């Protein structure tokens, strides 16, 4: 994980608030009014988030789907860059971070707590996302005489809090907005899935899933019009940049279509990044902030070619399979 710097910044641990719950079969402990007080200026998460009765929602998302909440039509997109007179880069404020473990007695909870330090992994993951999606990148210039390309301004969404909820559910993980508003996010991570991870992969896989889901808290989606495969592909592309690709990902395998999603689209985006220059995916994400996704116009304006042609070019770079196979 050479590119993924898991910083051990103790000051950031103050931003992480942990909520634990016992399983129904465990001894119940009555909460004390003095226990786990919230620090000043803590934004409370809506109470239903921590109610065991909400666990039936695990049946709603697809097993490996990560839903990106859409903004309502006509809803304005806050532009935090105006506060400092420039687009934000690495100097951004971390959101309020919370960890809620619905069943502390679950085997998956033990694996999670012994595999990663959430107080450092969550902030470090968010910093990596900002690095790859929002750090200033040079704009493509048609003039070779320009010695210093103008950086493309980028504008992260105003995510105010992220709550990581570990609970027993089907699938892997999904991301959604809280009941409060779209700026407060929830990541639901399956304890059942965590128990299925090979011991040698505990830290890398848990971190990789967290990075993927956190991207959904920080990416744009064309005002709700972008293809789901592109949204998932960007999330896995960031995971790929963080050196967190799992062993089963196959970079030399051509997907059935460019927007198949996940790692299939991630490697296509990696090809575009190499072909059109560093910052291509960053510009793609920024373009999805400002306008609805219209496929032909979107890609032609972004890189000068239709995506179908780009995908055919990409497949030509991959190893060919023998006709007999």
Secondary structure, DSSP 8 states (H G I E B T S, - for coil): -TT------GGGGGGEEEEE---TTS------TTTT---TT-----GGGG-GGGGGGGGTS-TT--------TT-----THHHHTS---S-----EEEEEES-TTSHHHHHHHHH--HHHHHHHHHHHHHHHHTS-EE---S-TT-SS--EE--------EEEEEEE--SSSEEEEE-SS-TTEEEEEEEHHHHHHS-GGGHHHHHHHHHHHHHHHHH---TTTTS-HHHHHHHHHHHHHHTT---TT--TTS--SSTTS-HHHHHHHHHHHHHHH-TTHHHHHHHHHHHS---HHHHHHHHHSS-HHHHHHHHHHTS----TT-
